[in-house]
């Protein structure tokens, strides 16, 4: 809607004029968020809406062993939904309440403190026909990287160009939705977390 009323509200909300024709560089330049440290981290982060195709059920199936061997847990941030409620029920039924922490959307400053102990951020879409990311890269991946959290993604989770850079620059890892392969990639990210954080720092410079 480009009506004068909507234009005025947008400018008031964002505090700047609308851009009618903009150019977005790729890869997107990032600035590392404050309060980031290089402490050893033990948590996996998920940002966004929990869907049946989010791959979290596969992640949940390998979580007990990951926790047993490395004390790894999951933090989930995002809006409430029927799918999220169902996932929470599944977590409870499996007796994994202590291994999965649920949060709704929170402000940036609070969030930084809560995700500061995450060594990877996941986007594990399972659908081969994914209308959300097939032509673009979700903002959550850049958000992970701004907090020095390397992404763990499937090939359906981002654009081919982003995935090529992710592999070449070792900013994160690409996995299949296979429990053994996911476990192997998570273990590698966990053990080499400083290596991946250093690569993300180089990208941000």
Helices and strands as residue ranges (DSSP letters): H 4-14, E 43-47, H 56-70, E 73-77, H 82-93, G 97-99, E 100-103, H 108-115, E 118-123, H 139-146, E 150-153, G 155-157, H 160-169, E 173-174, H 179-191, H 193-204
